[in-house]
Amino acid sequence: MINFIITNFNDIFGAITSIIAGASALSALTPTQKDDKILSKVKSILNIFALNIGNAKTA
């Protein structure tokens, strides 16, 4: 599993950043708060996977 992640890191990183960018753009373009809440939950889950917890969190 770790070998797969290491060998395909660029593709995985590109896919994740594309998904986040698309979701952020969609959230900014729509006037409702419901999609903003969903995006917030997705970002918090990704922060946990990225070990961005405690003082390492982004502002």
C-alpha distance matrix in Angstrom:
0.0 3.8 5.4 5.2 6.4 8.8 10.1 10.7 11.8 15.4 15.0 13.0 15.6 18.4 17.7 17.6 20.7 22.4 22.0 23.3 26.1 27.1 27.2 29.2 31.6 32.1 32.7 35.2 37.0 37.6 40.2 38.8 37.1 34.9 32.3 32.5 31.5 28.5 27.3 27.9 25.7 22.8 23.3 23.4 20.1 18.5 20.3 18.8 15.2 16.5 18.2 21.5 23.6 27.0 28.6 25.6 26.2 27.8 31.4
3.8 0.0 3.8 5.4 5.1 6.1 8.6 9.9 10.0 13.8 14.4 12.5 14.3 17.5 17.5 17.1 19.8 22.0 21.9 22.8 25.5 27.0 27.1 28.7 31.2 32.1 32.6 34.8 36.9 37.7 40.3 39.0 37.2 35.3 32.7 32.4 31.6 28.8 27.3 27.5 25.6 22.8 22.7 22.7 19.8 17.7 19.0 17.7 14.1 14.7 16.2 19.5 21.7 25.0 26.2 23.2 24.2 25.7 29.4
5.4 3.8 0.0 3.8 5.4 5.1 6.1 8.4 9.7 13.1 13.7 12.8 14.9 17.6 17.9 18.3 20.8 22.7 23.1 24.4 26.6 28.1 28.7 30.3 32.5 33.5 34.4 36.4 38.3 39.4 42.1 41.1 39.5 37.8 34.9 34.7 34.2 31.4 29.6 30.2 28.5 25.4 25.3 25.7 22.8 20.5 22.0 21.1 17.4 17.5 19.4 22.5 24.9 28.2 29.1 25.9 26.9 28.2 31.9
5.2 5.4 3.8 0.0 3.8 5.5 5.3 6.0 8.1 11.3 10.9 10.0 12.8 15.1 14.9 15.7 18.5 19.9 20.2 21.9 24.1 25.2 25.9 27.9 29.8 30.7 31.7 33.9 35.5 36.5 39.5 38.5 37.1 35.2 32.2 32.4 32.0 29.0 27.3 28.2 26.6 23.3 23.5 24.3 21.3 19.0 21.0 20.4 16.6 17.0 19.5 22.3 25.0 28.5 29.5 26.1 26.7 27.6 31.2
6.4 5.1 5.4 3.8 0.0 3.8 5.6 5.2 5.4 9.1 9.3 7.6 9.7 12.6 12.7 12.9 15.4 17.4 17.7 18.9 21.2 22.7 23.3 24.9 27.1 28.1 29.0 31.0 32.9 34.0 36.8 35.9 34.3 32.7 29.7 29.5 29.2 26.3 24.4 25.1 23.7 20.4 20.2 21.1 18.4 15.7 17.5 17.2 13.4 13.4 16.0 18.7 21.5 25.0 25.9 22.5 22.9 23.8 27.4
8.8 6.1 5.1 5.5 3.8 0.0 3.8 5.6 5.2 8.6 10.2 9.5 10.7 13.5 14.6 14.9 16.8 19.0 19.9 20.9 22.8 24.6 25.5 26.8 28.8 30.3 31.1 32.8 34.8 36.2 39.0 38.3 36.8 35.4 32.3 31.9 31.7 29.1 26.9 27.4 26.3 23.1 22.4 23.2 20.9 18.0 19.2 19.1 15.5 14.7 17.0 19.6 22.5 25.7 26.2 22.7 23.6 24.4 28.1
10.1 8.6 6.1 5.3 5.6 3.8 0.0 3.8 5.8 8.1 9.1 9.7 11.5 13.4 14.5 15.7 17.6 19.1 20.4 21.9 23.4 24.9 26.3 27.7 29.4 30.8 32.1 33.7 35.4 36.9 39.9 39.4 38.3 36.8 33.5 33.4 33.5 30.7 28.4 29.4 28.4 25.0 24.5 25.8 23.4 20.4 22.0 22.1 18.4 17.8 20.4 22.8 25.9 29.2 29.6 26.0 26.7 27.1 30.7
10.7 9.9 8.4 6.0 5.2 5.6 3.8 0.0 3.8 5.6 5.5 6.2 8.5 10.0 10.8 12.3 14.3 15.5 16.7 18.5 20.0 21.3 22.7 24.4 25.9 27.2 28.6 30.3 31.8 33.3 36.4 36.0 35.0 33.4 30.1 30.1 30.4 27.5 25.2 26.6 25.6 22.0 21.8 23.4 21.1 18.0 20.1 20.6 16.9 16.4 19.5 21.6 24.8 28.2 28.7 25.0 25.2 25.3 28.8
11.8 10.0 9.7 8.1 5.4 5.2 5.8 3.8 0.0 3.8 5.5 5.1 5.9 8.4 9.8 10.5 12.0 14.0 15.3 16.4 17.9 19.8 21.0 22.2 24.0 25.6 26.7 28.2 30.1 31.7 34.6 34.2 33.0 31.7 28.4 28.0 28.3 25.8 23.2 24.2 23.5 20.0 19.2 20.8 18.8 15.5 17.1 17.9 14.4 13.3 16.5 18.2 21.6 24.9 25.2 21.4 21.7 21.8 25.3
15.4 13.8 13.1 11.3 9.1 8.6 8.1 5.6 3.8 0.0 3.8 5.5 5.2 6.0 8.5 10.0 10.5 12.0 14.2 15.4 16.2 18.0 19.9 20.9 22.2 24.1 25.5 26.7 28.3 30.2 33.3 33.3 32.4 31.4 27.9 27.5 28.4 25.9 23.0 24.3 24.2 20.6 19.6 21.8 20.2 16.7 18.3 19.8 16.6 15.2 18.5 19.6 23.2 26.5 26.3 22.5 22.5 21.9 25.1
15.0 14.4 13.7 10.9 9.3 10.2 9.1 5.5 5.5 3.8 0.0 3.8 5.5 5.1 6.1 8.7 10.0 10.5 12.3 14.3 15.3 16.4 18.3 19.9 21.0 22.4 24.1 25.6 26.9 28.6 31.9 31.8 31.1 29.8 26.3 26.4 27.2 24.4 21.8 23.6 23.2 19.5 19.2 21.6 19.7 16.4 18.8 20.2 16.9 16.2 19.8 21.0 24.4 27.9 28.1 24.4 23.9 23.3 26.4
13.0 12.5 12.8 10.0 7.6 9.5 9.7 6.2 5.1 5.5 3.8 0.0 3.8 5.4 5.2 6.2 8.6 9.9 10.7 12.4 14.2 15.4 16.6 18.3 20.0 21.2 22.5 24.3 25.9 27.2 30.3 29.8 28.8 27.4 24.0 24.0 24.4 21.6 19.2 20.7 20.0 16.3 16.1 18.2 16.1 12.9 15.4 16.6 13.3 12.9 16.6 17.9 21.2 24.8 25.4 21.8 21.2 20.9 24.1
15.6 14.3 14.9 12.8 9.7 10.7 11.5 8.5 5.9 5.2 5.5 3.8 0.0 3.8 5.5 5.2 6.1 8.5 10.0 10.7 12.1 14.1 15.4 16.4 18.2 19.9 20.9 22.3 24.3 25.9 28.8 28.6 27.5 26.5 23.1 22.5 23.3 20.8 18.0 19.1 19.1 15.5 14.5 16.8 15.4 11.8 13.6 15.5 12.6 11.3 15.0 15.7 19.3 22.6 22.8 19.1 18.5 17.8 21.0
18.4 17.5 17.6 15.1 12.6 13.5 13.4 10.0 8.4 6.0 5.1 5.4 3.8 0.0 3.8 5.5 5.3 6.0 8.6 10.0 10.4 12.1 14.1 15.2 16.3 18.1 19.7 20.9 22.4 24.3 27.5 27.7 27.0 26.2 22.5 22.3 23.5 21.0 18.1 19.8 20.2 16.5 15.7 18.6 17.5 14.0 16.2 18.4 15.8 14.6 18.4 18.6 22.2 25.5 25.4 21.8 20.8 19.6 22.3
17.7 17.5 17.9 14.9 12.7 14.6 14.5 10.8 9.8 8.5 6.1 5.2 5.5 3.8 0.0 3.8 5.6 5.1 6.2 8.7 9.9 10.5 12.2 14.2 15.3 16.4 18.2 19.9 21.1 22.6 25.9 25.7 25.1 23.8 20.2 20.5 21.5 18.7 16.1 18.3 18.2 14.4 14.5 17.4 15.8 12.9 15.7 17.6 15.0 14.8 18.6 19.0 22.3 25.8 26.3 22.7 21.3 20.4 23.0
17.6 17.1 18.3 15.7 12.9 14.9 15.7 12.3 10.5 10.0 8.7 6.2 5.2 5.5 3.8 0.0 3.8 5.4 5.2 6.3 8.6 9.9 10.6 12.2 14.2 15.4 16.3 18.3 20.0 21.3 24.2 23.8 22.7 21.5 18.1 17.9 18.6 15.9 13.2 15.0 14.8 11.1 10.8 13.6 12.3 9.2 12.0 14.0 11.8 11.5 15.2 15.5 18.7 22.1 22.7 19.3 17.8 17.0 19.7
20.7 19.8 20.8 18.5 15.4 16.8 17.6 14.3 12.0 10.5 10.0 8.6 6.1 5.3 5.6 3.8 0.0 3.8 5.4 5.1 6.0 8.5 9.8 10.4 12.1 14.1 15.1 16.2 18.2 20.0 22.9 23.0 22.1 21.5 17.9 17.2 18.6 16.5 13.2 14.8 15.7 12.2 11.0 14.3 13.9 10.6 12.6 15.4 13.7 12.5 16.2 15.6 19.0 22.1 22.1 18.7 17.0 15.4 17.8
22.4 22.0 22.7 19.9 17.4 19.0 19.1 15.5 14.0 12.0 10.5 9.9 8.5 6.0 5.1 5.4 3.8 0.0 3.8 5.5 5.1 6.0 8.5 9.8 10.5 12.1 14.0 15.2 16.5 18.4 21.6 21.9 21.6 20.9 17.2 17.2 18.9 16.6 13.5 16.0 16.9 13.4 13.0 16.6 16.1 13.3 15.7 18.4 16.7 16.0 19.7 19.1 22.4 25.5 25.6 22.3 20.3 18.6 20.6
22.0 21.9 23.1 20.2 17.7 19.9 20.4 16.7 15.3 14.2 12.3 10.7 10.0 8.6 6.2 5.2 5.4 3.8 0.0 3.8 5.5 5.2 6.1 8.5 9.9 10.5 12.0 14.1 15.4 16.6 19.7 19.5 19.0 17.9 14.2 14.5 15.9 13.2 10.6 13.3 13.8 10.3 10.8 14.3 13.5 11.4 14.3 16.7 15.3 15.3 18.8 18.4 21.2 24.5 25.1 22.1 19.7 18.4 20.3
23.3 22.8 24.4 21.9 18.9 20.9 21.9 18.5 16.4 15.4 14.3 12.4 10.7 10.0 8.7 6.3 5.1 5.5 3.8 0.0 3.8 5.5 5.1 6.0 8.5 9.8 10.3 12.1 14.2 15.5 18.2 18.0 17.0 16.4 12.8 12.2 13.8 11.7 8.4 10.5 11.7 8.6 7.9 11.7 11.8 9.6 11.8 14.8 14.1 13.7 16.9 15.8 18.6 21.5 22.0 19.1 16.5 14.9 16.5
26.1 25.5 26.6 24.1 21.2 22.8 23.4 20.0 17.9 16.2 15.3 14.2 12.1 10.4 9.9 8.6 6.0 5.1 5.5 3.8 0.0 3.8 5.5 5.1 6.1 8.6 9.8 10.5 12.3 14.4 17.4 18.0 17.6 17.5 13.9 13.2 15.6 14.0 10.6 12.8 14.7 12.0 11.0 14.8 15.5 13.1 14.9 18.1 17.5 16.6 19.8 18.3 21.2 23.9 23.8 21.0 18.4 16.1 17.3
27.1 27.0 28.1 25.2 22.7 24.6 24.9 21.3 19.8 18.0 16.4 15.4 14.1 12.1 10.5 9.9 8.5 6.0 5.2 5.5 3.8 0.0 3.8 5.4 5.1 6.1 8.5 9.9 10.6 12.4 15.8 16.3 16.6 16.1 12.3 12.7 15.2 13.2 10.4 13.5 15.1 12.5 12.6 16.4 16.7 14.9 17.2 20.1 19.4 19.1 22.4 21.2 23.8 26.6 26.9 24.1 21.4 19.3 20.3
27.2 27.1 28.7 25.9 23.3 25.5 26.3 22.7 21.0 19.9 18.3 16.6 15.4 14.1 12.2 10.6 9.8 8.5 6.1 5.1 5.5 3.8 0.0 3.8 5.4 5.1 6.0 8.5 9.9 10.7 13.7 13.6 13.3 12.6 8.8 9.2 11.4 9.5 6.8 10.1 11.7 9.5 10.0 13.6 14.2 13.1 15.4 18.1 17.9 18.1 21.0 19.7 21.9 24.6 25.3 22.8 19.7 18.0 18.8
29.2 28.7 30.3 27.9 24.9 26.8 27.7 24.4 22.2 20.9 19.9 18.3 16.4 15.2 14.2 12.2 10.4 9.8 8.5 6.0 5.1 5.4 3.8 0.0 3.8 5.4 5.0 6.1 8.6 10.1 12.7 13.1 12.6 13.0 9.5 8.4 11.3 10.5 7.2 9.6 12.2 10.6 9.9 13.5 14.9 13.7 15.1 18.3 18.6 18.2 20.8 18.9 21.0 23.3 23.5 21.3 18.1 15.7 16.0
31.6 31.2 32.5 29.8 27.1 28.8 29.4 25.9 24.0 22.2 21.0 20.0 18.2 16.3 15.3 14.2 12.1 10.5 9.9 8.5 6.1 5.1 5.4 3.8 0.0 3.8 5.4 5.1 6.2 8.8 11.8 13.2 13.7 14.4 11.0 10.6 13.9 13.2 10.5 13.1 15.7 14.1 13.7 17.3 18.6 17.2 18.8 22.0 22.1 21.5 24.3 22.4 24.7 26.9 26.9 24.6 21.5 18.9 19.0
32.1 32.1 33.5 30.7 28.1 30.3 30.8 27.2 25.6 24.1 22.4 21.2 19.9 18.1 16.4 15.4 14.1 12.1 10.5 9.8 8.6 6.1 5.1 5.4 3.8 0.0 3.8 5.4 5.2 6.3 9.8 10.6 11.7 11.7 8.3 9.1 12.4 11.4 9.6 12.7 14.9 13.6 14.2 17.5 18.6 17.9 19.8 22.6 22.8 22.9 25.6 23.9 25.9 28.3 28.7 26.6 23.3 21.1 21.1
32.7 32.6 34.4 31.7 29.0 31.1 32.1 28.6 26.7 25.5 24.1 22.5 20.9 19.7 18.2 16.3 15.1 14.0 12.0 10.3 9.8 8.5 6.0 5.0 5.4 3.8 0.0 3.8 5.5 5.5 7.9 8.2 8.4 9.0 5.9 5.7 9.2 9.1 7.4 9.9 12.6 12.1 12.4 15.4 17.0 16.8 18.3 21.1 21.9 22.0 24.3 22.3 23.8 25.9 26.4 24.7 21.1 19.0 18.6
35.2 34.8 36.4 33.9 31.0 32.8 33.7 30.3 28.2 26.7 25.6 24.3 22.3 20.9 19.9 18.3 16.2 15.2 14.1 12.1 10.5 9.9 8.5 6.1 5.1 5.4 3.8 0.0 3.8 5.7 7.5 9.3 9.9 11.7 9.3 8.1 11.9 12.6 10.5 12.3 15.5 15.1 14.6 17.6 19.7 19.1 20.1 23.2 24.1 23.7 25.9 23.5 25.2 26.9 26.9 25.3 21.8 19.1 18.3
37.0 36.9 38.3 35.5 32.9 34.8 35.4 31.8 30.1 28.3 26.9 25.9 24.3 22.4 21.1 20.0 18.2 16.5 15.4 14.2 12.3 10.6 9.9 8.6 6.2 5.2 5.5 3.8 0.0 3.8 6.6 9.2 11.1 12.6 10.3 10.4 14.2 14.4 12.9 15.3 18.1 17.6 17.7 20.8 22.4 21.9 23.3 26.3 26.9 26.7 29.2 27.0 28.7 30.6 30.7 28.9 25.5 22.9 22.1
37.6 37.7 39.4 36.5 34.0 36.2 36.9 33.3 31.7 30.2 28.6 27.2 25.9 24.3 22.6 21.3 20.0 18.4 16.6 15.5 14.4 12.4 10.7 10.1 8.8 6.3 5.5 5.7 3.8 0.0 3.8 5.7 8.3 9.5 7.9 8.9 12.3 12.7 12.2 14.6 17.0 17.1 17.7 20.5 22.1 22.2 23.7 26.3 27.2 27.5 29.7 27.6 29.0 30.8 31.3 29.8 26.2 24.0 23.1
40.2 40.3 42.1 39.5 36.8 39.0 39.9 36.4 34.6 33.3 31.9 30.3 28.8 27.5 25.9 24.2 22.9 21.6 19.7 18.2 17.4 15.8 13.7 12.7 11.8 9.8 7.9 7.5 6.6 3.8 0.0 3.8 6.8 9.1 8.9 9.2 12.2 13.7 13.7 15.2 17.9 18.7 19.2 21.4 23.4 23.9 25.0 27.6 28.9 29.2 31.1 28.7 29.7 31.1 31.7 30.6 26.8 24.7 23.3
38.8 39.0 41.1 38.5 35.9 38.3 39.4 36.0 34.2 33.3 31.8 29.8 28.6 27.7 25.7 23.8 23.0 21.9 19.5 18.0 18.0 16.3 13.6 13.1 13.2 10.6 8.2 9.3 9.2 5.7 3.8 0.0 3.8 5.6 6.5 7.4 9.5 11.1 12.0 13.4 15.5 16.8 17.8 19.6 21.4 22.5 23.7 25.8 27.3 28.0 29.7 27.6 28.2 29.7 30.7 29.7 25.9 24.3 23.1
37.1 37.2 39.5 37.1 34.3 36.8 38.3 35.0 33.0 32.4 31.1 28.8 27.5 27.0 25.1 22.7 22.1 21.6 19.0 17.0 17.6 16.6 13.3 12.6 13.7 11.7 8.4 9.9 11.1 8.3 6.8 3.8 0.0 3.8 5.6 5.0 6.3 8.9 10.0 10.5 12.6 14.5 15.3 16.6 18.7 20.1 20.9 22.9 24.8 25.5 26.8 24.7 25.0 26.3 27.4 26.8 22.9 21.6 20.3
34.9 35.3 37.8 35.2 32.7 35.4 36.8 33.4 31.7 31.4 29.8 27.4 26.5 26.2 23.8 21.5 21.5 20.9 17.9 16.4 17.5 16.1 12.6 13.0 14.4 11.7 9.0 11.7 12.6 9.5 9.1 5.6 3.8 0.0 3.8 5.4 5.3 6.6 8.9 10.0 11.1 12.8 14.5 15.7 17.2 18.9 20.2 21.8 23.4 24.7 26.1 24.4 24.7 26.4 28.0 27.1 23.4 22.4 21.8
32.3 32.7 34.9 32.2 29.7 32.3 33.5 30.1 28.4 27.9 26.3 24.0 23.1 22.5 20.2 18.1 17.9 17.2 14.2 12.8 13.9 12.3 8.8 9.5 11.0 8.3 5.9 9.3 10.3 7.9 8.9 6.5 5.6 3.8 0.0 3.8 5.3 5.0 6.2 8.5 9.9 10.6 12.3 14.2 15.5 16.5 18.2 20.2 21.3 22.3 24.2 22.6 23.5 25.5 26.9 25.5 21.9 20.7 20.4
32.5 32.4 34.7 32.4 29.5 31.9 33.4 30.1 28.0 27.5 26.4 24.0 22.5 22.3 20.5 17.9 17.2 17.2 14.5 12.2 13.2 12.7 9.2 8.4 10.6 9.1 5.7 8.1 10.4 8.9 9.2 7.4 5.0 5.4 3.8 0.0 3.8 5.5 5.2 6.1 8.7 9.9 10.5 12.3 14.4 15.3 16.3 18.6 20.1 20.7 22.3 20.2 21.0 22.7 23.8 22.7 18.9 17.5 16.9
31.5 31.6 34.2 32.0 29.2 31.7 33.5 30.4 28.3 28.4 27.2 24.4 23.3 23.5 21.5 18.6 18.6 18.9 15.9 13.8 15.6 15.2 11.4 11.3 13.9 12.4 9.2 11.9 14.2 12.3 12.2 9.5 6.3 5.3 5.3 3.8 0.0 3.8 5.5 5.0 6.4 8.8 9.9 10.6 12.6 14.4 15.3 16.9 18.8 19.9 21.1 19.2 19.4 21.2 22.8 21.9 18.2 17.6 17.2
28.5 28.8 31.4 29.0 26.3 29.1 30.7 27.5 25.8 25.9 24.4 21.6 20.8 21.0 18.7 15.9 16.5 16.6 13.2 11.7 14.0 13.2 9.5 10.5 13.2 11.4 9.1 12.6 14.4 12.7 13.7 11.1 8.9 6.6 5.0 5.5 3.8 0.0 3.8 5.4 5.2 6.3 8.7 10.0 10.8 12.5 14.3 15.7 17.0 18.5 20.1 18.8 19.5 21.8 23.6 22.2 18.7 18.3 18.6
27.3 27.3 29.6 27.3 24.4 26.9 28.4 25.2 23.2 23.0 21.8 19.2 18.0 18.1 16.1 13.2 13.2 13.5 10.6 8.4 10.6 10.4 6.8 7.2 10.5 9.6 7.4 10.5 12.9 12.2 13.7 12.0 10.0 8.9 6.2 5.2 5.5 3.8 0.0 3.8 5.4 5.0 6.1 8.6 9.9 10.5 12.2 14.3 15.4 16.2 18.2 16.6 17.8 20.2 21.6 19.8 16.4 15.4 15.9
27.9 27.5 30.2 28.2 25.1 27.4 29.4 26.6 24.2 24.3 23.6 20.7 19.1 19.8 18.3 15.0 14.8 16.0 13.3 10.5 12.8 13.5 10.1 9.6 13.1 12.7 9.9 12.3 15.3 14.6 15.2 13.4 10.5 10.0 8.5 6.1 5.0 5.4 3.8 0.0 3.8 5.5 5.1 6.2 8.7 9.9 10.5 12.5 14.4 15.1 16.4 14.4 15.0 17.1 18.5 17.2 13.6 13.0 13.3
25.7 25.6 28.5 26.6 23.7 26.3 28.4 25.6 23.5 24.2 23.2 20.0 19.1 20.2 18.2 14.8 15.7 16.9 13.8 11.7 14.7 15.1 11.7 12.2 15.7 14.9 12.6 15.5 18.1 17.0 17.9 15.5 12.6 11.1 9.9 8.7 6.4 5.2 5.4 3.8 0.0 3.8 5.4 5.1 6.3 8.7 9.8 10.8 12.6 14.2 15.3 14.2 14.5 16.9 19.0 17.7 14.4 14.8 15.7
22.8 22.8 25.4 23.3 20.4 23.1 25.0 22.0 20.0 20.6 19.5 16.3 15.5 16.5 14.4 11.1 12.2 13.4 10.3 8.6 12.0 12.5 9.5 10.6 14.1 13.6 12.1 15.1 17.6 17.1 18.7 16.8 14.5 12.8 10.6 9.9 8.8 6.3 5.0 5.5 3.8 0.0 3.8 5.5 5.2 6.2 8.6 10.0 10.8 12.3 14.2 13.5 14.7 17.7 19.5 17.5 14.5 14.6 16.1
23.3 22.7 25.3 23.5 20.2 22.4 24.5 21.8 19.2 19.6 19.2 16.1 14.5 15.7 14.5 10.8 11.0 13.0 10.8 7.9 11.0 12.6 10.0 9.9 13.7 14.2 12.4 14.6 17.7 17.7 19.2 17.8 15.3 14.5 12.3 10.5 9.9 8.7 6.1 5.1 5.4 3.8 0.0 3.8 5.4 5.1 6.1 8.7 9.9 10.3 12.1 10.6 12.2 15.0 16.3 14.2 11.1 10.8 12.5
23.4 22.7 25.7 24.3 21.1 23.2 25.8 23.4 20.8 21.8 21.6 18.2 16.8 18.6 17.4 13.6 14.3 16.6 14.3 11.7 14.8 16.4 13.6 13.5 17.3 17.5 15.4 17.6 20.8 20.5 21.4 19.6 16.6 15.7 14.2 12.3 10.6 10.0 8.6 6.2 5.1 5.5 3.8 0.0 3.8 5.4 5.0 6.4 8.8 9.8 10.4 9.1 9.6 12.3 14.3 12.8 9.8 10.7 12.4
20.1 19.8 22.8 21.3 18.4 20.9 23.4 21.1 18.8 20.2 19.7 16.1 15.4 17.5 15.8 12.3 13.9 16.1 13.5 11.8 15.5 16.7 14.2 14.9 18.6 18.6 17.0 19.7 22.4 22.1 23.4 21.4 18.7 17.2 15.5 14.4 12.6 10.8 9.9 8.7 6.3 5.2 5.4 3.8 0.0 3.8 5.4 5.2 6.4 8.7 9.8 9.9 10.7 14.0 16.4 14.4 12.2 13.5 15.7
18.5 17.7 20.5 19.0 15.7 18.0 20.4 18.0 15.5 16.7 16.4 12.9 11.8 14.0 12.9 9.2 10.6 13.3 11.4 9.6 13.1 14.9 13.1 13.7 17.2 17.9 16.8 19.1 21.9 22.2 23.9 22.5 20.1 18.9 16.5 15.3 14.4 12.5 10.5 9.9 8.7 6.2 5.1 5.4 3.8 0.0 3.8 5.3 5.0 6.1 8.5 8.5 10.6 14.2 15.8 13.2 11.2 12.0 14.8
20.3 19.0 22.0 21.0 17.5 19.2 22.0 20.1 17.1 18.3 18.8 15.4 13.6 16.2 15.7 12.0 12.6 15.7 14.3 11.8 14.9 17.2 15.4 15.1 18.8 19.8 18.3 20.1 23.3 23.7 25.0 23.7 20.9 20.2 18.2 16.3 15.3 14.3 12.2 10.5 9.8 8.6 6.1 5.0 5.4 3.8 0.0 3.8 5.5 5.0 6.0 5.0 7.0 10.5 12.0 9.5 7.5 9.0 12.0
18.8 17.7 21.1 20.4 17.2 19.1 22.1 20.6 17.9 19.8 20.2 16.6 15.5 18.4 17.6 14.0 15.4 18.4 16.7 14.8 18.1 20.1 18.1 18.3 22.0 22.6 21.1 23.2 26.3 26.3 27.6 25.8 22.9 21.8 20.2 18.6 16.9 15.7 14.3 12.5 10.8 10.0 8.7 6.4 5.2 5.3 3.8 0.0 3.8 5.4 5.0 5.9 6.5 10.2 12.6 10.6 9.5 11.9 14.8
15.2 14.1 17.4 16.6 13.4 15.5 18.4 16.9 14.4 16.6 16.9 13.3 12.6 15.8 15.0 11.8 13.7 16.7 15.3 14.1 17.5 19.4 17.9 18.6 22.1 22.8 21.9 24.1 26.9 27.2 28.9 27.3 24.8 23.4 21.3 20.1 18.8 17.0 15.4 14.4 12.6 10.8 9.9 8.8 6.4 5.0 5.5 3.8 0.0 3.8 5.4 7.6 9.4 13.2 15.2 12.6 11.9 13.9 17.2
16.5 14.7 17.5 17.0 13.4 14.7 17.8 16.4 13.3 15.2 16.2 12.9 11.3 14.6 14.8 11.5 12.5 16.0 15.3 13.7 16.6 19.1 18.1 18.2 21.5 22.9 22.0 23.7 26.7 27.5 29.2 28.0 25.5 24.7 22.3 20.7 19.9 18.5 16.2 15.1 14.2 12.3 10.3 9.8 8.7 6.1 5.0 5.4 3.8 0.0 3.8 5.4 8.4 12.0 13.1 9.9 9.8 11.4 15.0
18.2 16.2 19.4 19.5 16.0 17.0 20.4 19.5 16.5 18.5 19.8 16.6 15.0 18.4 18.6 15.2 16.2 19.7 18.8 16.9 19.8 22.4 21.0 20.8 24.3 25.6 24.3 25.9 29.2 29.7 31.1 29.7 26.8 26.1 24.2 22.3 21.1 20.1 18.2 16.4 15.3 14.2 12.1 10.4 9.8 8.5 6.0 5.0 5.4 3.8 0.0 3.8 5.6 9.0 10.6 7.9 8.6 11.3 14.8
21.5 19.5 22.5 22.3 18.7 19.6 22.8 21.6 18.2 19.6 21.0 17.9 15.7 18.6 19.0 15.5 15.6 19.1 18.4 15.8 18.3 21.2 19.7 18.9 22.4 23.9 22.3 23.5 27.0 27.6 28.7 27.6 24.7 24.4 22.6 20.2 19.2 18.8 16.6 14.4 14.2 13.5 10.6 9.1 9.9 8.5 5.0 5.9 7.6 5.4 3.8 0.0 3.8 6.9 7.8 5.0 4.8 7.6 11.0
23.6 21.7 24.9 25.0 21.5 22.5 25.9 24.8 21.6 23.2 24.4 21.2 19.3 22.2 22.3 18.7 19.0 22.4 21.2 18.6 21.2 23.8 21.9 21.0 24.7 25.9 23.8 25.2 28.7 29.0 29.7 28.2 25.0 24.7 23.5 21.0 19.4 19.5 17.8 15.0 14.5 14.7 12.2 9.6 10.7 10.6 7.0 6.5 9.4 8.4 5.6 3.8 0.0 3.8 6.3 5.4 5.4 9.1 11.6
27.0 25.0 28.2 28.5 25.0 25.7 29.2 28.2 24.9 26.5 27.9 24.8 22.6 25.5 25.8 22.1 22.1 25.5 24.5 21.5 23.9 26.6 24.6 23.3 26.9 28.3 25.9 26.9 30.6 30.8 31.1 29.7 26.3 26.4 25.5 22.7 21.2 21.8 20.2 17.1 16.9 17.7 15.0 12.3 14.0 14.2 10.5 10.2 13.2 12.0 9.0 6.9 3.8 0.0 3.8 5.5 6.1 9.7 11.4
28.6 26.2 29.1 29.5 25.9 26.2 29.6 28.7 25.2 26.3 28.1 25.4 22.8 25.4 26.3 22.7 22.1 25.6 25.1 22.0 23.8 26.9 25.3 23.5 26.9 28.7 26.4 26.9 30.7 31.3 31.7 30.7 27.4 28.0 26.9 23.8 22.8 23.6 21.6 18.5 19.0 19.5 16.3 14.3 16.4 15.8 12.0 12.6 15.2 13.1 10.6 7.8 6.3 3.8 0.0 3.8 5.6 8.4 9.8
25.6 23.2 25.9 26.1 22.5 22.7 26.0 25.0 21.4 22.5 24.4 21.8 19.1 21.8 22.7 19.3 18.7 22.3 22.1 19.1 21.0 24.1 22.8 21.3 24.6 26.6 24.7 25.3 28.9 29.8 30.6 29.7 26.8 27.1 25.5 22.7 21.9 22.2 19.8 17.2 17.7 17.5 14.2 12.8 14.4 13.2 9.5 10.6 12.6 9.9 7.9 5.0 5.4 5.5 3.8 0.0 3.8 6.5 9.3
26.2 24.2 26.9 26.7 22.9 23.6 26.7 25.2 21.7 22.5 23.9 21.2 18.5 20.8 21.3 17.8 17.0 20.3 19.7 16.5 18.4 21.4 19.7 18.1 21.5 23.3 21.1 21.8 25.5 26.2 26.8 25.9 22.9 23.4 21.9 18.9 18.2 18.7 16.4 13.6 14.4 14.5 11.1 9.8 12.2 11.2 7.5 9.5 11.9 9.8 8.6 4.8 5.4 6.1 5.6 3.8 0.0 3.8 6.5
27.8 25.7 28.2 27.6 23.8 24.4 27.1 25.3 21.8 21.9 23.3 20.9 17.8 19.6 20.4 17.0 15.4 18.6 18.4 14.9 16.1 19.3 18.0 15.7 18.9 21.1 19.0 19.1 22.9 24.0 24.7 24.3 21.6 22.4 20.7 17.5 17.6 18.3 15.4 13.0 14.8 14.6 10.8 10.7 13.5 12.0 9.0 11.9 13.9 11.4 11.3 7.6 9.1 9.7 8.4 6.5 3.8 0.0 3.8
31.4 29.4 31.9 31.2 27.4 28.1 30.7 28.8 25.3 25.1 26.4 24.1 21.0 22.3 23.0 19.7 17.8 20.6 20.3 16.5 17.3 20.3 18.8 16.0 19.0 21.1 18.6 18.3 22.1 23.1 23.3 23.1 20.3 21.8 20.4 16.9 17.2 18.6 15.9 13.3 15.7 16.1 12.5 12.4 15.7 14.8 12.0 14.8 17.2 15.0 14.8 11.0 11.6 11.4 9.8 9.3 6.5 3.8 0.0
